[in-house]
Amino acid sequence: LTSTLLNPKVDGKTWPCCGYDGGKQKSASLLAIGNIIYSLQRNWDGRTGVGLAVSNDNGRSFESTNPLIKINMGYPNFVNAGKGYQDAPDNYIYIWGHGCENSAYSGCDKMVMLRVPTNKITDSKSYEYFAGMNGSSPTWISTDPNASDLLQKAASVFDCAGTGKCNRSGMTYNRPLQRYIAWMSDWNGTDDFRNPGV
């Protein structure tokens, strides 16, 4: 097994590959669909904000969407589904994250979700948020993914029961099991809970 460490460029600026970067732009999540790689770039506005960037050269460089698509979510993640998204159970891309302030450095009470048709990820008018269940069917409502009231309107897909501990997470679809598998860190109230000894 070998790997190549890349320092790709985002809009012509070098994106640091690793280590603490003092709030510089970095990827929160990657999604490959065929030969195109999408990145949810954190710290778009300093230590807050997430923008969508696209790579057509296997991750060597990324360009922000034009017009820029921003996601109003604390730490959004693509829900992956196999190599090149080939295991996706439907024709949507799903994005989930903790549903509080637009920062990765906080915890909150719920996880929220967006979806967009696979072929319209760069169209901000095609996004929808999960608004709850209607019997056994989910309800999705059209939204600007950067709407200021998105997090208040969106229903919880996972409830942290008033503990304020929902935080960074990940999810993937497992085709053999026909189940989604998710993980989530347990927010402990510090600015950066990844430090040794925390």
Beta strands, then each sheet from edge to edge (+ up, - down):
strand 1: 9-10
strand 2: 13-14
strand 3: 26-33
strand 4: 36-42
strand 5: 50-55
strand 6: 61-64
strand 7: 77-80
strand 8: 92-98
strand 9: 110-117
strand 10: 128-134
strand 11: 137-142
strand 12: 158-159
strand 13: 169-174
strand 14: 179-184
sheet 1: 2+ 1- 6- 5+ 4- 3+
sheet 2: 11+ 10- 9+ 8- 7+ 13+ 14-
sheet 3: 11+ 10- 9+ 12-
end
